[in-house]
Amino acid sequence: MTVLRATDPGHWAAAACAWRSLASAAGRWAAEVRHCATTVRTVWRGAAAEAVSARLARLQRLLDLFRLGCWAADQALSEFAAALIRARSGDDMRAAAAADATASALLRGLFLIPASPPGADPPACTATPAEVGRWWAGLGPEHREWLLATEPGWIGSLDGVPAAARDRANRLLLDRMHVDGTLPERLADGDGPRAYLLRIDPAGEGRAMVALGDPDRARNVLTQVPGMTADLASFGGELARAERIAVRAGELAPGEATSAIMWLGYDAPDFLGEAASRSHSDAGAPTLRRFQDGLRATHEGPPARHTVLGHSYGSLVVGAAADRPGLAADSVVLVGSPGVGVDSAADLHIPTGEVWATTSRTDVIQWAAVSPRGLAEDLLSAQVRPAGALLAFGRPEDDLYFGRNPADPSFGARTFPSPADAGHLGYFTDGSPALDALANIALGRTDVIPR
């Protein structure tokens, strides 16, 4: 026990950052090699030029493999540091020893150089995440590294491939995309939970999925679906809100590993006219269901508690994913919702008592998303009685555009308090009762949440 208390997790976190920095340096070298290769192809022809181009291609692949190894070391050391912090919080020497064994095994498998491409057939495009997981597990370590280096766009997008592998593939892909903004900065950041890039696609307004902490090794996993106007440009702010939940969960239960994922896997509407349609949510729901299936398939050890949180229009995406059986979630949370497509929590295929909702009294969603029927009733009330306008338009609506307000008692969800002045974004503010409730729901500590 004395050894555990004397161990400084910060040393291991610093070592992880060093490996991350080395991967960045190698990325600059790889970019120079790519530039040289392009120049050679432009100005030189013939057998000698082809031989040089082949050597440059091999050098670039070796640099990519080196970077993959650096990120694997970064992951192993980051998670080891986090595990030591959890073990120290409870003087759990057994947990520390298990973390040491896991990190040692991962570090021994670094920097594998495949001799040839894998011979196994790829999974069918219709394969389930569980089938993809079995295919990946059946590959040899060298073959996995080959695919990560040569097919990062494909492997990085495959639900059923472990988060650690997807992260390394997508980091390699990200450098080739030249994506600006706060996302690359957060991926390089050494503060807070280690970020895992589970998907990146800059097409259109962009898609991105980032986990704070490895979801495959966490006891609790929360997937947060953002709402209207969310895109790659605003992803940093969305990710910061998910990170507050992960950090607060760690404070409330320091001995448990909790991963929070910001899931922007759909085209969020940009304007009120778009947000008045279910087309964006209906298109995103199957992708969310498959992503959750992938989390179940790749998780190590005992099953994790999976929570899916939808904020604003994102709650409609969650509702569309949960309105039929099969969503891999133990709990759903609906925050600042315009309605979720159903009028009762019983219509969502989620375990009884595990549908949660809150909406602040100052959240504009309750006025901006009034149903046509509710608006007609309000207008009629305003005409019939002099005080009708105040009564009709001076209080939050329960009949919203996409169904009954989930925070209304008649919906049947378990409600929890949020700050009266939260507006539409204040649910995730440090120190708020809503943030504590979100963290406790993710932890499964639902008995401590005030109603």
N, C-alpha and C positions, 0 to 999 in steps of 0.2 A: 504494500500500500504506500509506503514511503517513496518507493521508486516512481509510482504513478503520480503522486502529488508533486514530485520534483521535476517531472517531465514537462517541458514547455512546448505545447502544441504550436506556438508561433514559429518555432524553428522549422517545423515540417511545412507549415503554410508558406514560409519564405522560400523554402526549397522548391515548392510547387510553382511559385511565381517565377523562380529562376528558370525552370524548365519551360514555362510558358513564354518567357522572354526569348529563350533560345529558339523556340519554334518560330517566333516572329522574325528573328534575325535570319533564320534559314529561309523564311518566306521571301525576304528581300533578295537573298541569293538566288532562289528559284526564279524570281521575276526577272533578274538579270540574265539568267540562262535562257529563259523563254524569249527575251528580247534578242539575244544573240542568235538563237535558232531562227527567229523570224528574219533577221538580217541576212543570215546565210542563205536561206531559201530565196531571198529577193535578189541577191547579187551573184550567186554562184550556182553553177550547174555542173553535172557530170558525176562520175563515180566517186571522186574524192569528196565532193560536196555531200553526197548521200551518206558517205561513211562518217563525216563530221556531224551531220544532222542526227544520225543514229546514236553517236556518242553523246551528243547534247541531250537527246531525248532520254537516254539512260541516266544521265547525270540528274536531269530534272526529276525523274521517277525516284531516284535514290534520295534526293533532297525531300521529296514528298513523303517517302517512307520514314526518313529521319524525323520529319515534323510530326508524323503520326505517333512515333515512339515518344517524342517529347511531350505531346499532349497526354499520352497514356500515363507517363510518369507524373505529370501534373495532376491528373485525375486521382491516381492512387495516393499521392501524398496529400492532396487536398482533403480527400475523404478520410484518410488516416488522421489528419489533424482534427477534423470535425468529430470523428469517433472518440479521440482522446479527450476532447472537451466534454463530450457527453459522459464518458466513463469517469472523468474526474468529478463531475457534478454529483455522482452517486457513489464514489469510491468503489467502482465496479471493475475490479482487476480482471475478472473473467471476460468482460466486454472488451477491455483494452487488449488482452491477449488475442482474442478473436480478430480484432481489427489489425493487429500486427501480422497475424498469419495471412490475412487476406491481402494486405499491402505487399507483403514479401512475395507472395505468389504472383501478383500482378507485375511487380518490378522484375522478377526473374524472366518474365516472358516478353521483355521489351526488345525492340529493334530486330525483328525477324525479317530476313531478306528472302522473299519467295523466288524460287528458281524458275517457275513457269506459271502461267495462268491456271486457275482452278479448272478441273475437268468436270465438276458436277454441274448438271443442268440447273439453270435458274428457276425459281418458283414461278408458277403460272401467274398471269396477271390477275386471275380470279382467286388466288390463294388467300386464305384467311391469315390474320396476324399470327395465330397459333401455328399454322403450317409454315409460314415464313420463319418463325422462330426455330422450328425443328430443322428446316433447311440450313439456317445459319449455324446452328449448333453442330450440324453434321460436317461442316467444313473444317479443314485443318487450320491451325493458327496462321500459317504462312499464306494460305489461300485467302483468308479473311483480310489480311493486310494488303494483298494484291488488289482485291476488289475495292477496298477503301481508297487506295492510291489511284486506281485507274477509273473507277466508276463512282466517285463521291456523290454526284447528283442523284444517282439511282439508289445507292445504299442509304444515303442520308434521309431519303423520303419514305423508306420502307417501314411501316408499322409492323412490329414483330422482331425487328433488329434491336438489340439492347441499346439503351440510351447512351452509354459510353462510346459505343462504336459510331452511332449516328452523330454524336457531337464531333468526333474527330473528322468524319467525312464532311460534315457541313462547315466546319472551320476551314478545311481545305478549299471547299467550294466558295466560301464567303470571300476569300482573298482574290479569287478570280473574278468576282462580281463587282468589286470596288464599291461596296455599299457604304454610304456615308451615314452620319448620325451617331446617336448614343449607343446603338447596339454593339458595334465593334469595341467601343470603349468599355462597356460592361463586361464583355467576354474576356477582355484583358485585365479587368480589375481584380485585385487581390483582396479587396475588402468584401465582407459579407459571404453568403453561401456561394460555392463554386457554381458557375453558370454552365448549363449543358444546352447546346444549340441542337434542337431536335428537328428543325425544318427551316429552310430559308428559300424563298422564291421571290425575286424582285419584280416579276412580271406584274403589269398593272400597278395597283397600289401596294402590292406586296403581301406576302404571307410569312409568318415567322412563328415558331414555337420554341420557347426557352424555359428550361426547368432550373430552379434554384435548388441545388442539391440533387444528387442522383436519385431519380424516382424508383429505379430498380432495386435500390438498397434501403429505401426509406420505409418506416412503419406506417406513415401517413402521407398520402399524396393528394394534393388539391389542384384541380385544373380550373383555371379562371378564363371565362370567355368574355371578352370586352364587347362594347356596344357600338353605337353609331359613331362614325368618323374615325374609328380605329384603323390605322394603316401602318406601314413600315416606318413612315416619317415620325409618327407619334408613339412608336413602340416603346421608347425609353420610359415615358411616363406611365404607360400601362404596366410595364414590367416592374416599375418601382412600387406600384400598388400591390402586386402579387408578392413582392419581396417583403413588404411590411407584414403580411400575414405569416410568411415563413419565419421571419425573425421573431414575431410575437409568439408564435407557437413554440419556438425554441426557448423563449424566456419562460413561458408557462409550464413547459414540460422539457426541461433541459436534458433529460435522459433519453428522449425519443428523437429519432430522425424524422423530420418532416420536410417534404419537397413540395414547393409551389410552382406551378407551371402557368405561364402566360401563353394561352392558346389562341393565336390569330390564324386560324385555319380556314377562314371564310372571307368573302368579300363583304365587309361591313358597309351598310348604307351611309351615304354622305349627306343626304338631304332629307327633309321631312317627307317629301313625296315618296322617296325610295323606302323610307322607314315605315310608311303606311302599308307596305306590301309584305307578305310572308315569303316572297321568292328568295330573299337572301338567307333567311333562317332555314327554309326547306332545303336549300342547296347545301348549307353548312352542316345540317344535322347528321347525314350519313358519314361525313368525314370525321365529325366528333365521335360518333359511335365507334368507328374503326380505330381511331386513336386510343380510346379508352380500352378497347379490346387488346390493343398492342401493349398497353401498360400492364394489363393483367398477364399477358403471355410472357413478358420479359422479366417480371418481378422475381427476385431471388428470395428464398426462404419462405416463411409463413406469409399468407396473403396480407397485403396492405389494406388499410382503410382508404377508400377512394371517394373523394368529394368533388362534385362538379358545381362550380359557382358561375352564375350568369349575371352580368351587370347590364342594366338598361336593355337595349335590343338583344344583347347577348343572352338574356334570360329567355327570350323567345327561341333562340337557337337551342338552348338547353331543353326547353319545353318540347320542341319538335323532336329532339333526340330521345326524350323520355316518355313520349305519349304512346309508345308501343313497347312490348317487353324486349329486354335484351341489353339495355344500356348498362355498361359495366361500372356502376356507381353505387356506393352504399348510402350516399346522401347527396341531395342537391340543395343549393342555396340560391334564392332569387332576390336580387338587390336592385332597388330602384326600377322596378319592372313596369313595362307598358302592357302587361298581360303575357301569358305564356301559351296561348292557343287553346286552353281548356279552362273550365270554370270551377274546377275542384282539384284539390291535391290528390284525391282518390283516383283521378284519371291519369295521373303520372305513375309509371310502373317503377316505383321506388319503395323500399321497405317502409312499412307503416311508422309514422312518427319521424321520418327522416327527410321530409320536405320542409325547408325553412325559408322565411321571407322577412324582409324589412323594407320600409320606405319612409324616408324622413318627411315630416310635415311640410318642409320647405322645398321638397324635390319637385321641380317643374314638370316632371314626367306625369304627375297626376292631373295636370291641366292640359298639357300638350298632347296627351294620348287618350283623350276622352273618346268614348265610342260614339258613333253617329246617333244611336238611340239615346244615350245619356245626354248628349248635347241638345237633342230635340226636347227632352224632358226639362232640361235646365232653362231653355229659352221659353218654353210654355209656362213654367213656374214664374219666370221673371215678368211675363205679361199678365198673369192672373192676379198676382198680389204685389203691392208696392215693395214689400220687403223680400219678394221672391228672388230678385237679382242677388242680394247679399247672401241669402241662404243657398242659392244654387251655385254661384260662382265663388263664394268665399270660403269653401271648404274642399278638401281633397275628394276626388271622385273614386268610386268603387267599381264602376262599370267602365273599363278601359277599352282601348281599341282592339286589343287581342284577347279580351275576356275579363273575367273578374279579377280585380286587383289581388295578387297573391298575399299582400300584407293585410287584407281585410279578413276579419275572423270568419266570415262566411265561406272563404275559400278552403279553409281547413288545414292550412300550413301551420307549423309552429313558428310564431313570430318572436322577434327579439328587438330590443330597443336600439334606436339610432339617434344621433344628436338632432335636436329640433332644427338646428341651423346648418345641417350637413349639406343642404342643396342636393346636387346630383352626384358630386364626387367625394363628399366628406365622410363617406362610410369607412374609408381606409386611412383616416388621419390617426397618427400616433396618439395614444391616450384615450381614444373614443371607445364607448361601450360596444359599438358595432364591430370595431376591429377585434376586441377581445372575444366577442361572440363568434366571429368568423374563425379565429384561431382555435377556439375551443371546439367548434363543430368539426373542424379538420382533424382535431385530436381525438374526437369521439367522446369528449367530456361534456356531453349535452346536459348533464344534471346540474351544472353550475351556471347555466345561462338563464338570466332573469327573463320573465315574459313581459 
